[in-house]
Amino acid sequence: VQLQASGGGLVQAGGSLRLACTASGSVLFVNGMAWYRQAPGKKRTLVADIRGSTTDYADSVKGRFTISRNDALDTVYLQMNSLKPEDTAIYYCYADIRPEYSDFDEGSWGPGTQVTVSS
């Protein structure tokens, strides 16, 4: 199983971007999904997660970012509005995936996508 992300890029402060991350391979179903980010010289931190219809957000993005999912497509999205320069980071998706060949979830990371917000 693997995750593929898209949607990063360069945007001016106040702008918007939408990230998408899709699970592929021998996926039976996907449980929790999340977005993390890592800025240069900093630790990777949780931005938002979604399990079923329950969502949670880092304080720094509440009211600006929205996480959602399409289970039919095994895809998680991150809509980012009112972007700030401090949102600049590499964004990674994460998912707990149940493979077709296992009775246990596998935690998987996507390769990361760069988001750069200019002031």
C-alpha distances in whole Angstrom, upper triangle without the diagonal:
4,7,10,14,17,21,22,25,29,31,35,35,36,33,30,26,23,20,17,13,10,7,6,5,6,6,10,11,11,14,15,14,16,18,19,21,23,27,28,30,28,26,22,23,22,23,22,20,19,19,20,23,24,24,25,26,27,31,31,29,31,32,31,27,25,22,21,18,17,16,16,14,12,13,15,18,21,24,27,30,33,31,33,33,32,29,28,25,22,19,16,14,12,10,11,8,9,7,9,10,11,14,13,11,9,10,8,10,11,13,16,19,22,25,28,31,35,38
4,7,10,14,17,18,22,25,28,31,32,32,30,26,23,20,16,14,10,8,6,5,6,9,9,13,13,12,14,15,13,14,15,16,18,20,23,25,27,25,23,20,21,20,20,20,18,18,19,20,23,23,23,24,24,25,29,29,27,28,30,28,24,23,20,19,17,17,16,16,14,11,12,13,16,18,22,24,27,30,28,30,30,29,25,25,22,18,16,13,11,10,9,11,9,12,10,13,14,15,17,16,13,10,10,7,8,7,9,12,15,19,21,25,28,31,34
4,7,10,14,15,18,22,24,27,28,28,26,23,19,16,13,10,6,5,5,6,9,12,11,14,13,11,14,13,11,12,12,14,16,18,21,23,25,23,21,18,18,17,17,17,15,16,17,19,21,21,20,21,21,22,26,25,23,25,26,24,21,20,16,16,14,14,14,15,12,10,9,10,12,15,18,20,24,27,25,26,27,26,22,21,19,15,13,10,8,8,8,11,10,13,13,16,17,18,19,17,14,12,10,7,6,5,7,10,12,16,18,21,24,28,31
4,7,11,12,15,19,21,25,26,26,24,20,17,14,11,8,5,5,7,8,11,14,13,17,16,14,16,16,13,13,12,14,15,17,20,22,24,23,22,18,19,18,18,17,17,17,19,20,22,23,21,22,22,23,26,25,23,25,26,24,20,19,16,16,14,15,15,16,12,11,9,10,12,14,17,18,22,25,23,25,25,24,21,20,17,14,12,10,8,10,11,14,13,16,16,19,20,21,23,21,18,16,14,10,9,6,7,8,9,13,15,19,22,25,29
4,7,8,12,16,18,21,22,23,20,17,13,11,7,6,4,7,9,11,14,18,16,19,18,15,17,16,13,12,10,12,13,15,17,20,22,21,20,17,17,16,15,15,15,16,19,20,21,22,20,20,19,20,23,22,20,22,23,20,17,16,14,14,13,14,16,17,13,12,9,9,9,11,13,15,18,21,19,21,21,21,17,16,14,11,9,8,7,10,12,15,15,19,19,22,24,24,26,23,20,18,16,12,10,6,7,7,7,10,12,16,18,22,25
4,6,9,13,15,18,20,20,17,14,10,9,6,5,6,9,12,14,17,20,19,22,21,18,20,19,15,14,12,14,14,16,18,20,23,22,22,18,19,18,16,17,17,18,21,22,22,23,21,22,20,21,24,22,20,22,22,19,16,16,15,15,14,15,17,18,14,14,11,11,10,10,12,13,17,19,17,20,20,20,17,16,14,12,10,10,10,13,15,19,19,22,22,25,27,28,29,27,23,21,19,16,13,10,10,9,7,9,10,14,16,19,23
4,7,10,11,15,17,17,14,11,7,6,4,6,9,12,15,17,21,24,22,25,23,21,22,21,17,15,13,15,14,16,17,20,23,22,22,19,19,18,16,16,18,19,22,23,23,23,21,21,20,20,23,21,18,20,20,17,14,14,14,15,15,16,19,20,16,16,13,12,10,9,10,11,13,16,14,17,17,18,15,14,13,12,10,12,12,15,17,21,22,25,26,28,30,31,32,30,26,24,22,19,16,13,13,10,7,9,9,12,13,17,20
4,7,9,13,14,15,13,10,7,7,6,9,11,14,17,20,23,26,25,27,25,23,24,22,18,16,13,13,12,14,14,16,20,19,19,17,17,17,15,16,18,20,23,25,25,25,22,21,19,19,21,19,17,19,20,16,14,15,15,17,17,19,22,23,20,19,16,14,12,10,11,10,13,15,12,14,14,15,12,10,10,9,8,10,12,16,18,22,23,27,27,30,32,32,34,31,27,25,22,19,16,13,12,9,5,5,5,8,10,13,17
4,7,10,13,14,11,10,8,10,10,12,15,18,21,23,26,29,28,31,29,26,28,25,22,19,16,16,14,15,15,16,20,20,21,19,19,20,17,19,21,23,27,28,28,28,25,24,22,21,23,20,18,21,21,17,16,18,18,20,21,22,25,26,23,23,19,18,15,13,13,12,14,15,12,13,13,15,12,10,10,10,11,14,16,19,22,26,27,30,31,34,36,36,37,35,31,29,26,23,19,16,15,12,8,6,5,6,8,11,14
4,7,10,12,10,10,9,12,12,16,18,21,25,27,30,33,32,35,33,30,31,28,24,22,18,18,15,16,15,16,20,20,22,20,21,21,19,21,23,26,29,31,30,30,26,26,23,22,23,20,18,21,21,17,17,19,20,22,24,25,28,29,26,26,22,21,18,16,15,13,13,14,11,12,11,13,11,9,11,12,13,16,19,22,25,29,30,34,35,37,39,39,41,38,34,32,29,26,22,20,18,15,11,8,6,5,6,7,11
4,7,8,6,7,8,11,13,17,19,23,26,29,32,35,33,36,33,31,31,29,25,22,19,19,17,18,16,18,21,21,23,21,21,21,19,20,23,25,29,31,29,29,25,25,22,21,22,18,17,19,19,15,15,18,19,21,23,25,29,30,27,27,23,21,18,15,13,11,11,10,8,9,9,12,11,10,12,14,15,18,20,24,26,30,31,35,36,39,41,41,42,39,36,34,30,28,24,22,21,17,14,11,8,6,5,6,9
4,6,6,8,10,14,16,20,23,26,29,32,36,38,37,39,36,33,34,31,27,25,21,21,18,19,17,19,22,22,24,23,23,23,20,22,25,27,31,33,31,30,27,26,23,22,22,18,17,19,19,15,16,19,21,23,26,28,31,33,30,30,26,24,20,18,15,12,11,9,8,8,8,12,11,11,14,16,17,21,23,26,29,33,34,38,39,42,44,44,45,42,38,36,33,31,27,25,24,20,17,14,11,8,5,5,6
4,5,9,11,15,17,20,23,27,30,33,36,39,37,39,36,33,33,30,27,24,20,20,18,18,16,18,21,21,23,22,21,21,18,20,24,26,30,31,30,29,25,24,20,19,19,15,14,17,16,12,14,17,20,23,26,28,31,33,31,30,27,24,20,17,15,11,10,7,5,5,6,10,9,10,14,17,17,21,23,26,29,32,34,38,40,43,45,44,45,42,38,36,33,31,28,26,25,21,18,15,12,9,6,6,5
4,7,10,14,16,20,23,27,30,33,36,39,37,39,36,32,32,29,26,23,20,21,19,20,19,21,24,23,25,23,22,22,18,20,23,25,28,30,28,27,23,22,19,19,18,15,13,15,13,10,12,15,18,21,24,27,30,32,30,29,26,23,19,16,13,10,7,4,5,6,9,12,11,13,16,18,18,22,23,26,29,32,34,38,39,42,44,44,44,41,38,36,33,31,28,26,26,22,19,17,13,12,9,9,9
4,7,11,14,17,20,24,27,30,34,36,34,36,33,30,31,28,24,22,19,20,18,20,19,21,24,24,25,23,22,21,18,19,22,24,27,28,26,26,23,22,19,19,19,16,14,16,14,11,12,14,17,19,22,24,28,29,27,27,23,21,17,14,11,8,6,5,6,8,11,13,11,12,15,17,17,20,21,24,27,30,32,35,37,40,42,42,42,40,36,35,32,29,26,24,24,20,17,15,12,11,8,10,11
4,7,10,14,17,20,24,27,30,33,31,32,30,27,27,25,21,19,16,17,16,19,18,21,24,23,24,22,20,19,16,16,19,20,24,25,23,23,20,20,17,18,18,16,13,15,13,9,9,11,14,16,18,20,24,25,23,23,19,17,13,10,7,5,4,6,6,10,12,14,11,12,15,16,15,17,18,21,24,27,29,32,34,36,39,38,39,36,33,31,29,26,24,21,21,18,15,14,11,11,10,12,13
4,7,10,13,17,20,23,27,29,27,29,27,24,24,22,19,17,14,15,14,17,17,20,23,22,22,20,19,18,14,15,17,19,22,23,22,22,19,19,17,18,19,16,13,15,15,11,10,11,12,14,16,18,21,23,20,20,16,14,10,8,6,5,7,9,8,12,13,14,11,12,13,13,12,14,15,18,21,24,25,29,30,33,35,35,36,33,30,28,26,23,20,18,18,15,12,11,8,10,10,13,15
4,7,10,13,17,20,23,26,24,26,23,20,21,19,16,14,12,14,14,17,18,21,24,23,23,20,19,17,14,14,15,16,19,20,19,20,17,18,16,17,19,17,14,16,15,12,9,9,10,11,12,14,17,19,16,16,13,10,7,6,4,6,9,12,11,14,16,17,13,14,14,14,11,13,13,16,18,21,22,26,27,29,32,32,33,30,27,25,23,21,18,16,16,14,11,12,10,13,13,16,19
4,7,10,14,17,20,23,21,23,21,18,19,17,13,12,9,12,12,15,17,20,23,21,20,17,17,15,12,12,13,14,18,19,18,19,16,17,15,17,19,18,14,16,17,14,11,10,9,10,11,13,16,17,15,14,10,8,5,5,6,8,11,14,13,16,17,17,13,14,13,11,9,10,9,13,15,18,19,23,24,26,29,29,30,27,24,22,19,17,15,12,13,10,8,10,9,13,14,18,20
4,7,10,13,17,19,17,19,17,15,16,15,11,11,10,13,14,17,19,22,25,23,22,18,18,16,14,13,13,14,16,17,17,18,16,17,17,18,21,20,17,19,19,17,13,12,10,10,9,10,13,14,11,10,7,6,4,7,9,11,15,18,17,20,21,21,17,17,16,14,11,10,9,11,12,16,16,20,20,23,25,26,27,25,21,20,18,15,13,11,12,11,10,13,13,16,18,21,24
4,7,10,13,16,14,16,14,12,14,13,9,10,9,12,14,17,19,22,24,23,21,17,17,15,14,13,13,13,15,16,17,18,16,18,17,19,22,22,19,20,21,19,15,14,11,11,9,10,12,13,10,8,5,5,6,9,12,14,18,21,19,22,23,22,18,18,16,14,11,9,6,9,9,13,13,16,17,20,22,22,23,21,18,16,14,11,10,8,10,10,10,13,14,18,20,24,27
4,6,10,13,11,13,12,10,13,13,10,12,12,15,17,20,23,25,28,26,24,20,20,18,17,16,15,14,15,16,18,19,18,20,20,22,25,25,22,23,24,22,19,17,14,12,10,9,10,11,7,6,4,7,9,12,15,18,21,24,23,26,26,26,22,22,20,17,14,12,9,10,9,12,11,14,14,16,19,20,21,19,16,15,14,11,11,9,12,12,13,17,18,22,24,27,30
4,7,9,7,10,9,8,11,12,10,12,13,16,18,21,24,26,28,27,24,21,21,19,19,17,15,15,15,16,18,20,19,21,22,23,27,27,24,25,27,25,21,19,16,14,11,11,10,11,8,6,6,9,12,15,18,21,24,28,26,28,29,28,25,24,22,19,16,13,10,10,8,10,8,11,11,13,15,16,18,16,13,12,11,9,10,9,12,14,15,19,21,24,27,30,33
4,7,6,10,10,10,14,15,14,16,17,19,22,24,27,29,31,29,27,24,24,22,23,21,19,18,18,19,21,23,23,24,25,27,31,30,28,29,30,29,25,23,19,18,15,13,12,12,9,8,9,12,15,18,21,24,27,31,29,32,32,31,28,27,25,21,19,16,13,13,11,13,10,11,10,11,14,15,18,17,14,13,13,11,12,11,13,16,17,21,23,27,29,33,36
4,6,9,11,12,15,17,16,19,20,22,24,26,29,31,33,32,29,26,27,25,25,24,22,21,21,21,24,25,25,27,28,30,34,34,31,32,34,32,28,26,23,21,18,17,15,14,12,11,13,16,19,22,25,28,31,34,33,35,35,34,31,30,27,24,22,19,16,15,13,14,10,11,8,9,11,13,16,16,14,13,14,12,14,13,15,18,20,24,26,30,33,36,39
4,6,9,11,14,17,17,20,22,24,26,28,32,34,35,33,31,27,28,26,27,25,23,21,20,21,24,25,26,28,29,31,35,35,33,34,35,34,30,28,24,22,19,17,15,14,13,12,15,17,21,24,27,30,33,37,35,37,38,37,33,33,30,27,24,21,18,16,14,13,9,9,6,5,8,10,13,13,12,11,14,13,15,16,18,21,23,27,29,33,36,39,42
4,6,7,11,14,14,17,19,22,24,27,30,32,34,32,29,26,26,24,24,22,19,18,17,17,20,22,22,24,26,28,32,32,30,31,32,31,27,25,21,19,15,14,11,12,11,9,12,14,18,21,24,27,31,34,33,35,36,35,31,31,28,25,22,19,16,14,11,10,7,6,5,6,9,10,12,12,10,10,12,12,14,15,18,20,22,26,28,31,34,37,40
4,7,10,13,15,18,21,23,27,29,33,35,37,34,31,28,28,25,26,23,20,18,16,16,19,21,22,24,27,29,33,34,31,31,33,32,28,25,22,19,16,14,11,11,12,10,13,16,19,23,26,29,32,36,35,37,38,37,33,34,31,28,25,22,18,16,13,11,8,5,5,5,8,9,10,11,10,11,14,14,17,18,21,23,25,29,30,34,36,40,43
4,7,10,11,15,18,21,24,27,31,33,35,32,29,26,25,22,23,20,17,14,12,12,15,17,18,21,23,26,29,30,28,28,29,29,25,22,18,16,13,12,8,9,10,7,11,13,17,20,23,26,29,33,32,34,35,34,31,31,29,26,23,20,16,14,10,9,6,5,7,8,12,11,11,11,9,11,12,13,16,16,20,22,23,27,28,32,34,38,40
4,7,8,11,14,17,21,24,27,30,31,29,26,22,21,18,19,16,13,11,9,10,13,14,15,17,20,22,26,27,24,24,26,25,22,19,15,13,10,10,8,10,10,7,9,10,14,17,20,23,26,29,29,31,32,30,27,28,25,23,19,16,13,10,7,6,4,6,9,11,14,13,13,11,8,9,10,10,13,14,18,19,21,24,25,29,31,34,37
4,7,10,14,16,20,23,27,30,31,28,25,21,20,17,17,14,11,9,6,7,11,12,13,15,17,20,23,25,23,22,24,24,21,18,14,13,11,12,9,13,13,10,11,11,14,17,20,22,26,29,28,30,32,30,26,28,25,23,20,17,13,10,7,5,6,7,11,13,16,14,13,11,8,10,10,11,14,15,19,20,22,25,26,29,31,34,37
4,7,11,13,17,20,23,26,27,24,21,18,16,13,14,11,7,6,4,7,10,10,10,11,14,16,20,21,19,19,21,21,18,15,12,11,10,12,11,14,14,11,11,10,13,14,17,20,23,26,25,27,28,26,23,24,22,20,17,14,11,8,6,5,8,10,14,17,19,17,16,13,10,11,9,11,12,14,18,18,20,22,23,26,28,31,34
4,7,10,14,17,20,24,25,22,19,16,14,11,11,9,6,5,6,9,11,11,10,11,12,15,18,19,17,17,19,19,15,13,9,9,8,11,11,14,13,10,9,7,9,11,14,16,20,23,22,24,25,23,20,21,19,17,13,11,7,6,4,6,9,12,15,18,20,19,18,16,12,12,10,10,10,11,15,14,16,19,19,23,24,28,30
4,7,10,14,17,20,22,19,16,12,11,8,8,6,4,6,9,12,13,11,9,9,10,11,15,16,14,15,17,16,12,11,8,10,10,13,14,17,16,12,11,8,9,9,13,14,17,20,19,20,22,20,16,18,15,14,10,8,6,5,6,9,12,15,18,21,23,22,21,18,15,14,11,10,10,10,13,12,14,16,16,20,21,25,27
4,7,10,13,17,19,16,14,10,9,6,5,5,6,9,12,15,15,14,11,11,10,10,14,14,12,14,16,14,11,11,8,11,12,15,16,19,17,14,12,9,9,8,11,11,15,17,16,17,18,16,13,14,12,10,7,6,4,6,9,12,15,18,20,24,26,24,24,21,18,16,13,12,10,10,12,10,11,13,13,16,17,21,23
4,7,10,14,15,12,10,6,5,4,5,7,9,12,15,18,19,17,14,12,10,10,13,13,12,14,17,15,12,13,12,14,15,19,20,23,21,18,15,12,12,10,13,13,16,18,16,16,17,14,11,12,9,8,6,5,6,8,11,14,17,20,22,26,27,26,26,23,19,17,14,12,10,10,11,9,11,12,12,15,17,20,22
4,7,10,12,9,8,5,6,7,7,10,12,16,19,22,22,20,17,15,12,11,14,12,12,15,17,15,13,15,14,17,18,21,23,25,23,21,18,15,14,12,14,13,16,17,14,14,14,11,9,9,6,5,4,6,9,11,14,17,20,24,25,29,30,29,29,26,22,20,17,15,12,11,12,8,9,9,9,12,14,17,19
4,7,8,6,6,4,6,9,10,13,15,19,22,25,25,24,20,18,15,13,16,14,14,18,20,18,16,18,17,20,22,25,26,29,26,24,21,18,18,15,17,16,18,19,16,15,14,11,10,9,5,5,7,8,11,13,17,20,22,26,27,31,32,31,31,28,24,22,18,17,13,13,12,9,10,10,10,12,14,17,19
4,6,5,7,7,9,12,12,16,18,22,25,28,28,26,23,20,17,15,16,14,15,18,21,18,17,20,20,23,24,27,29,32,29,27,24,21,20,17,19,16,18,18,15,13,11,9,8,7,4,6,9,11,15,17,21,23,26,30,31,35,36,34,35,32,28,26,22,20,17,16,15,12,12,10,10,10,12,14,16
4,6,8,10,12,15,16,19,22,26,28,32,32,30,26,24,21,18,20,17,18,22,24,22,21,23,23,26,28,31,32,35,32,30,27,24,23,21,22,20,22,21,17,16,13,11,11,9,7,8,12,14,17,19,23,26,28,32,33,37,37,36,37,34,30,28,24,22,19,18,16,13,13,11,12,12,14,15,17
4,7,10,12,16,17,21,23,27,29,33,33,31,28,25,22,19,20,18,20,23,26,24,23,26,25,29,30,33,34,37,34,32,29,27,26,23,25,22,24,24,20,18,15,13,14,12,10,11,14,16,19,21,24,27,29,33,34,38,38,37,38,34,31,28,25,23,20,20,18,16,17,15,15,15,17,18,20
4,7,9,12,14,17,20,24,26,30,30,28,24,21,19,16,17,15,17,20,23,22,20,23,23,26,27,31,32,35,32,29,27,24,23,21,23,20,22,22,19,17,15,12,12,12,9,11,13,14,17,18,22,24,27,31,32,36,36,35,35,32,28,26,22,21,18,19,17,15,16,15,15,15,17,19,20
4,6,10,12,15,17,21,23,27,27,25,22,19,17,14,16,15,17,20,23,21,20,22,21,24,25,29,29,32,30,27,25,22,22,20,22,20,23,23,20,19,17,14,14,13,11,11,12,12,15,16,19,21,24,27,29,33,33,31,32,28,25,23,19,18,15,17,16,14,16,15,16,17,19,21,23
4,7,9,12,14,18,20,24,24,22,19,17,15,12,15,14,15,18,21,19,17,19,18,21,22,25,26,29,26,23,21,19,19,17,19,18,21,21,19,18,17,14,13,13,9,9,9,9,11,12,15,18,21,24,26,29,30,28,29,25,22,20,16,15,12,13,13,11,13,13,14,16,18,21,23
4,6,9,11,15,18,21,21,19,16,13,11,9,12,11,12,14,18,17,15,16,15,18,20,23,24,27,26,23,20,17,17,15,17,16,19,20,17,17,17,13,12,13,10,11,10,10,11,12,15,17,20,24,26,30,30,29,29,25,22,20,16,16,13,15,15,13,15,15,15,17,18,21,22
4,6,8,11,14,18,18,15,12,10,8,7,10,10,10,12,16,15,12,13,12,15,17,20,21,24,23,20,18,15,14,12,15,14,17,19,17,17,18,15,12,14,12,12,10,9,10,10,13,15,18,21,24,28,29,27,27,23,20,18,15,15,13,14,16,13,15,16,15,18,19,22,23
4,7,11,14,17,16,14,11,8,6,5,9,8,7,9,12,11,9,10,9,13,15,19,20,23,22,19,17,13,12,9,12,11,14,15,13,14,15,13,10,12,11,11,9,10,10,11,14,16,19,23,25,29,30,29,28,25,22,20,17,16,14,15,16,13,14,14,13,16,16,20,21
4,7,10,13,13,11,7,5,4,6,10,10,8,9,12,11,8,8,6,10,12,16,17,20,19,17,14,11,10,8,11,11,14,16,15,17,18,16,13,16,14,14,11,11,10,10,12,14,17,21,23,27,28,27,26,23,20,19,16,16,14,15,17,15,15,17,16,18,19,22,24
4,7,10,10,8,6,5,7,9,13,14,12,12,14,14,11,10,7,9,10,14,14,18,17,15,13,9,10,10,13,14,17,19,19,20,22,20,17,19,17,16,13,12,9,9,9,11,14,17,20,23,25,24,23,20,16,16,14,14,13,14,17,16,17,19,18,21,22,26,27
4,6,7,6,4,7,9,12,15,17,15,14,16,16,13,10,7,7,8,11,12,15,15,13,11,9,10,11,13,15,18,21,21,23,25,23,20,22,20,19,16,14,11,10,10,11,13,16,19,22,24,22,21,19,16,16,14,15,15,16,19,18,19,21,21,24,25,28,30
4,6,5,7,9,12,15,18,20,18,17,19,19,16,14,10,10,9,12,11,15,15,13,13,11,13,14,17,19,22,25,25,27,29,26,23,25,24,22,19,17,14,12,10,10,12,14,17,20,22,20,19,16,14,15,14,15,16,18,21,21,22,24,24,27,28,32,34
4,6,8,11,15,18,21,23,20,19,20,21,18,14,12,10,9,10,9,13,14,12,13,11,14,15,18,20,23,26,26,29,31,29,26,28,27,25,21,20,16,15,12,12,13,15,18,20,22,21,19,18,15,17,16,18,19,20,24,23,24,27,26,30,30,34,36
4,6,10,13,17,19,21,18,17,17,18,16,12,10,8,9,11,11,14,16,14,14,12,13,14,16,19,21,24,24,27,30,28,25,27,26,25,22,20,17,17,15,15,17,18,21,23,26,25,23,21,19,20,19,20,21,22,25,24,25,27,26,29,29,33,34
4,7,11,14,16,18,16,14,16,17,15,12,10,10,11,14,14,17,18,16,16,13,14,14,16,18,20,23,23,26,28,26,23,26,25,24,21,20,17,16,15,15,17,19,22,25,27,25,24,21,19,20,19,20,20,21,25,24,24,26,25,28,28,32,33
4,7,11,13,15,13,11,12,14,11,9,7,8,10,14,15,18,19,17,15,12,12,12,13,15,17,19,20,22,24,22,19,22,21,21,18,17,15,14,14,15,18,20,23,26,28,26,25,23,20,20,18,19,19,20,23,21,21,23,22,25,25,28,29
4,7,9,12,10,9,11,13,11,9,9,11,13,17,18,22,21,19,17,14,14,12,14,15,17,18,18,20,22,20,17,20,19,20,16,16,15,14,15,16,19,22,25,28,30,28,27,24,21,21,18,19,19,20,22,20,21,22,21,23,23,26,27
4,6,8,7,6,9,10,8,8,9,12,15,18,20,23,23,20,18,14,13,11,12,12,14,15,15,16,18,16,14,17,16,17,14,15,14,14,16,18,21,24,27,30,32,30,29,26,23,23,20,20,19,19,21,19,19,20,18,20,20,23,24
4,5,6,6,10,11,9,11,11,15,18,22,23,26,25,23,21,17,16,13,14,13,14,15,14,15,16,13,12,15,15,16,14,15,15,15,17,19,23,26,29,32,34,32,31,28,24,24,21,21,19,20,21,18,19,19,17,19,18,21,22
4,6,5,9,10,10,12,14,17,21,24,26,29,28,26,24,20,18,15,16,14,15,14,14,14,16,13,13,16,16,18,17,18,18,19,21,23,26,30,33,36,38,36,35,31,28,28,24,24,23,23,25,22,21,21,19,20,19,21,21
4,6,9,9,9,12,14,18,21,25,27,30,29,27,24,20,18,14,14,12,12,12,11,10,12,10,9,13,14,16,15,17,18,19,22,24,27,31,33,37,38,37,36,33,29,28,25,25,22,22,23,20,19,18,16,16,15,18,18
4,6,5,6,9,11,14,18,21,24,27,25,24,21,17,15,11,11,9,9,10,9,10,12,11,9,12,13,15,13,15,16,18,20,23,25,29,31,35,37,35,35,32,28,27,24,23,21,21,22,19,18,17,14,15,14,17,17
4,5,6,8,11,14,17,21,23,26,26,24,21,17,15,12,12,10,10,11,12,13,16,14,12,16,17,19,16,18,18,19,21,23,26,29,32,35,37,36,35,32,28,28,25,25,23,23,24,21,21,20,18,19,18,20,20
4,6,8,11,14,18,21,24,26,26,25,22,18,16,13,11,10,9,9,11,13,16,15,14,17,19,21,18,20,20,22,23,25,28,31,34,37,39,38,37,34,31,31,28,27,25,25,26,23,22,22,19,20,18,20,20
4,7,10,13,17,20,23,26,24,24,20,17,14,10,8,6,5,6,8,10,13,13,11,14,16,18,16,18,18,20,22,25,27,31,33,36,38,37,37,34,30,30,27,26,24,23,24,21,19,18,15,16,14,17,17
4,7,10,14,17,20,22,21,20,17,13,10,7,5,4,6,8,9,11,14,14,11,14,15,16,13,15,14,17,18,21,24,27,29,32,35,33,33,30,27,26,23,22,20,19,21,18,16,16,14,15,14,18,19
4,7,10,13,16,19,18,17,14,11,8,6,5,7,8,12,12,15,18,17,14,17,17,17,14,15,14,16,17,19,21,24,27,30,32,31,31,28,25,25,22,21,20,19,21,18,17,18,16,18,17,21,22
4,7,11,13,16,15,14,11,7,6,5,6,9,12,15,15,18,20,19,15,18,17,17,13,13,11,12,13,16,18,21,23,26,28,27,27,25,21,21,19,18,17,16,18,16,16,17,16,19,19,23,24
4,7,10,13,12,11,9,6,5,7,8,11,14,18,18,21,23,22,19,21,20,19,16,15,12,13,13,15,16,19,22,24,27,26,26,24,20,20,19,18,17,17,19,18,18,20,18,22,22,26,27
4,6,9,8,8,6,4,6,9,11,14,17,21,21,24,26,25,21,23,22,20,17,15,12,13,11,13,14,16,18,20,23,23,23,21,18,18,17,16,16,15,19,18,18,21,20,23,24,28,30
4,6,5,6,5,6,8,12,13,17,20,24,24,27,29,28,25,26,25,23,19,18,14,15,13,15,14,16,18,19,22,23,23,22,19,19,18,17,18,17,20,20,20,23,22,26,27,30,33
4,5,5,6,8,11,15,17,20,23,27,27,30,32,31,27,28,27,24,21,19,15,15,12,13,12,13,15,16,19,19,19,18,16,17,17,16,18,17,21,21,21,25,25,28,30,33,36
4,6,8,11,13,17,19,22,25,29,29,32,34,33,29,30,29,27,23,21,18,17,15,16,14,15,15,16,20,20,20,20,18,19,19,19,20,19,22,23,23,26,27,30,31,35,37
4,5,9,11,15,17,20,23,27,27,30,31,31,27,28,26,23,20,18,15,15,13,15,13,15,15,16,19,20,21,21,18,18,18,17,17,16,19,19,20,23,23,27,29,32,35
4,7,10,14,17,20,23,27,26,29,30,29,26,26,24,22,18,16,12,12,10,11,10,11,12,14,17,17,18,17,14,14,14,13,14,13,17,17,18,22,22,26,28,32,34
4,7,10,13,16,19,23,22,25,27,26,22,23,21,19,15,13,10,11,10,12,12,14,15,17,20,20,21,20,16,16,15,13,13,12,15,15,15,18,19,23,24,28,31
4,7,10,13,16,20,19,22,24,23,19,20,18,16,13,11,8,9,9,12,12,15,17,20,22,22,22,20,17,16,15,13,13,11,14,14,14,17,17,20,22,25,28
4,6,10,13,16,16,19,21,20,16,18,17,15,12,11,9,11,12,15,16,19,21,23,26,26,26,24,20,20,18,16,15,13,15,14,13,15,14,18,19,22,25
4,6,10,13,12,15,17,17,13,14,14,13,10,11,9,12,14,17,18,22,24,26,29,28,29,26,22,22,19,17,15,14,16,13,12,13,12,15,16,19,21
4,7,10,10,14,16,16,13,15,15,15,12,14,13,16,17,21,22,25,27,30,32,32,32,30,26,25,23,21,19,17,19,16,14,15,12,15,14,18,20
4,7,7,10,13,13,9,12,13,14,12,14,14,17,19,23,24,28,30,32,35,34,34,32,28,27,24,22,20,18,19,16,14,13,10,12,11,14,16
4,5,9,12,13,11,13,15,17,15,18,18,21,23,26,28,31,33,36,39,38,38,35,32,31,28,26,24,22,23,19,17,16,12,13,11,14,15
4,7,10,11,10,12,15,18,17,20,21,23,26,29,31,35,37,39,42,41,41,38,35,34,30,29,26,24,25,21,19,17,13,13,10,12,12
4,7,8,6,9,12,14,14,17,18,22,24,28,30,33,35,38,40,40,40,37,33,32,29,27,24,22,22,18,16,14,10,9,7,9,10
4,5,5,8,11,14,14,18,20,23,26,29,32,35,37,40,42,41,42,39,35,33,30,28,25,23,23,19,17,14,11,9,6,8,8
4,5,6,9,13,14,18,20,23,27,30,32,36,38,41,43,42,42,39,35,34,30,28,25,23,22,18,16,13,10,7,5,6,6
4,5,8,12,13,16,19,21,25,28,31,34,36,39,41,40,40,37,33,31,28,26,23,22,21,17,16,13,10,9,8,9,10
4,6,9,10,13,15,18,22,25,27,31,33,36,38,37,37,34,30,28,25,23,20,19,18,14,13,10,8,7,7,10,11
4,7,9,13,16,19,22,25,28,31,33,36,38,37,38,34,31,29,25,23,19,18,16,13,11,8,5,5,5,8,11
4,6,9,13,16,19,23,25,29,30,33,34,34,35,31,28,25,22,19,16,15,13,10,8,6,6,7,9,12,14
4,7,10,13,17,20,22,26,27,30,31,31,32,29,25,22,19,16,13,11,9,6,5,4,6,8,11,15,17
4,7,10,14,17,19,23,24,27,29,28,29,26,22,20,16,14,11,9,9,5,5,6,7,10,13,16,19
4,7,10,14,15,19,20,24,25,24,25,22,19,16,13,10,7,6,7,4,7,9,10,14,16,20,23
4,7,11,12,16,17,21,22,22,22,20,16,14,11,8,6,5,8,7,9,12,13,17,19,23,25
4,7,9,13,15,18,20,19,19,16,12,10,7,6,5,6,10,10,12,15,17,20,22,26,29
4,6,10,12,15,17,15,16,13,9,8,6,5,7,9,12,13,15,19,20,24,26,29,32
4,7,10,13,14,13,12,9,6,5,5,6,9,12,15,16,19,22,24,27,29,33,35
4,6,9,11,10,10,8,5,5,6,7,10,12,16,18,20,24,25,29,31,35,37
4,7,8,7,7,6,4,6,9,10,14,16,19,21,24,27,29,33,35,39,41
4,5,5,8,8,7,7,10,11,14,16,19,22,24,28,30,34,36,40,43
4,6,8,10,10,11,14,15,18,19,22,25,27,31,33,37,39,43,46
4,7,9,10,11,14,15,19,20,23,26,29,32,35,38,41,45,48
4,5,8,9,13,14,18,20,23,26,29,32,34,38,41,44,47
4,7,10,13,16,19,22,25,27,30,34,35,39,41,45,48
4,7,10,13,16,19,22,24,28,31,33,36,38,42,45
4,6,9,13,16,19,21,24,27,29,32,35,38,41
4,6,10,13,16,18,21,25,26,30,33,36,39
4,7,10,13,15,18,21,23,27,29,33,35
4,7,10,12,15,18,21,24,27,30,33
4,7,8,12,15,17,20,23,27,30
4,6,9,12,15,18,21,24,28
4,7,10,13,16,20,23,26
4,7,10,13,16,19,23
4,7,10,13,16,20
4,6,10,13,16
4,7,10,13
4,6,10
4,7
4
